[in-house]
Amino acid sequence: MKCIKHVILQGNILLREEKFMVNEYCPKCNELANMMVDTIERVEKDDKGKKFKVLTNSYHCNKCNLFVRSEDKRVAIEDEQ
């Protein structure tokens, strides 16, 4: 299950939040549970001014809403011509 929640343009940074579900262990529920995964996409610049995307996935338990973990992924953006 996947749906885009909202898109916000904040200065030069595009924030896109998506939600989808995966199964993962919840330490509070002490069992395998569905996780809500929020994905935030940011466009940033490095020291040389080159743009790249940072995708951040945050995992929360669907039963108790406990934050379980997050992960960042850096993705290169190809030059637009």
N, C-alpha and C positions, 0 to 999 in steps of 0.2 A: 504494500500500500504506500503510495507516494503522492503528495500534493504540495504545491507551492503555496506558502502561507502569505507572504508579502514581499514586495521589492521596494527598497528605499534608496534614493540617491542622496548621499550626504557629502557635500563638497565634491571632491574628486573620488570618493569611495562609494562603490556600489555594494549595498548589503542585500543579500538574497537569503531568505530563510525558507527551508523546506522541512517537511516532516515525513518520516517513514518509520517502519517498525522492523526490528530484528530481535532474535532471541539471544539472551545473554544472562549470566549469573548475577543475581542481585544479592549483595551481602546482608542487607537488612531483612529481606524476605527469606533469605537462606534457601533460595531455589532458582531454577531457570525460569525467567520471566520475559515477557515482551518488553522491549526497550523503545521509548520514543527517541528518535534521533533527529536533532535539530542541526541543520547544515547552514552555516553562515558563510557567505562568499564575499571576500573583500578584495579590492584591487588596490595594490600598494606599489610604491616605487622603491628601488634599491638605491644605494649610494651614488650610482652612476646615472640615475634617472630612468632606468629601464623598468617598465611595468611588469608586474607578476600578480597572480591570484593566490590568495591564501584561503583554503577551504578548511573550516573548523567544524568537526562533527562532535556534538555533545550528546552523551547517552544518559537518559533518565529512565528509571523503572516506571512502567505503566501502572503498576499496582500501588506503590507507595510514593512515587515521584522522587525518589532518592537520586541525586546525581551520582552516576557510577564512574564515568571517565570521559575524557575528551581527547581528540587527536587533531593535529594540524597537518595539512598537506600543501606544499608549495607547488604551483603549476605555472610554467612559463606561458606568456602570452606572445603569440606570433605577431610580428609587425604588420600593421594595416597599411595597405597601399592604395 
